[in-house]
Each structure stands twice: as C-alpha cells, then as structure tokens.
Amino acid sequence: MDNREEIREEVQPWDPIESKLVKYSIGLGIVSLIVLGILINVFLLSQH
C-alpha cells in the first residue's frame, strides 16, 4: 500500500504544451488515415 502512495505523489501536472502535442498528434493521425485511404482507393482499388 505504501508503494501506491509514493507513486501518486510523484505524478506531475499536465502542461498546456502537452495538450497541444496530443491534439496535433491525433489530428495528424486522422488526416493521414484519410489521405492514405483516398490514395488506396484511387491507385489500388480503382478499376482501370
């Protein structure tokens, strides 16, 4: 039980720059999936 209390005390607050990094990373990931999906549909799945 003492170990859990020590871990909780070591937790640092969330910085605003970390929030921006998380938001931009998720946004970039979603945009990348959309772009790759479009490219796959155009070049690999299209009927020539």
N, C-alpha and C positions, 0 to 999 in steps of 0.2 A: 504493500500500500504506500510505503514511503517513496518508492521509485516513481509512482504515478504523480505524486505531488511535486516531486522535483522536476519532472518533465513539464508539467503545467506552468511552473514558474519560469521556465526558460523560453516560453513562447513569446515571440516579438510581435508588435502590432503590424498591421498590413499598411504598407506605404502607398500613396497615391500613384506613384510611378509603376508599381507592381500591378495595380488595377488596369492602367493603360496598356501595359505589356500583355496582360491576359486578354483584354478586349481585342487588341490588334492581332494577337496570335489566333484567336478564334475566328475573327473576321477574315483574316488571310487564309486560314484553312478552308472556310466555307467558300470563299471566292475561288480558291484553287480547285476545289472539288467541282464547282460549276463549270469552270473553264475546261478542266480535263474531261468532264462529261460531254461537253459540246464537241471538243476535239475528237473524242472517241466516236461519237455519233457521226460526225462529218467524214472522218477518214477511214474508220474501221467498219462501221456498220452500214454505211451508205451502199445502195445498190447502183453500181456503175453501169 
